[in-house]
């Protein structure tokens, strides 16, 4: 692949991530509001602050490239957010809702981890040293968020299971 075509791909993927992150800035407050577990709500609120930093880092990279971050809509993130919103609208029980929010958030994190891993590699190949550093920082934060979500899921998923088991017990004895 020619360097200029890799650079076009790099900029295109950065625009996709920029769109994804700006969509998340809109979605995370809704997820935080829907969460019933305080630690999950706090996690979404903290990730919103981080996501705003991710947007700022991407804007810094675009400025250094002399490119605009605008012009692309990340359909992948749009779909992931839409799935999360549908789950919230279904109005499940509190424990099930929190477990579902974690699942939706982890799908988002995995999508971002894949995207940031790719653009960091492209930046490295294109000798964009400052961008590599910024992208690596964001990639590490996305991985940390995924790990925290896994930790929350260990308790919340059990609570969802127990709530479901309790509901079955009531139905069986009725």
Number of C-alpha atoms within 10 A of each C-alpha: 6 7 11 10 10 15 16 12 14 19 21 16 19 25 23 21 25 25 22 26 23 17 17 22 18 12 18 22 16 17 24 22 12 19 24 16 17 10 12 23 20 14 18 25 18 14 20 20 12 17 22 15 14 23 21 14 18 22 19 16 22 19 12 12 12 9 12 12 21 13 11 15 16 18 12 13 22 15 12 16 23 14 14 22 17 10 16 18 11 9 11 12 12 17 21 21 23 26 24 21 25 24 17 19 21 20 17 21 21 14 17 20 18 11 17 23 15 16 23 24 16 21 20 15 14 16 11 16 13 14 23 21 14 16 24 17 15 24 22 14 18 24 16 13 20 20 14 14 20 16 11 18 20 11 11 22 19 14 17 20 14 13 16 14 12 12 11 12 11 9 9 8 6 6
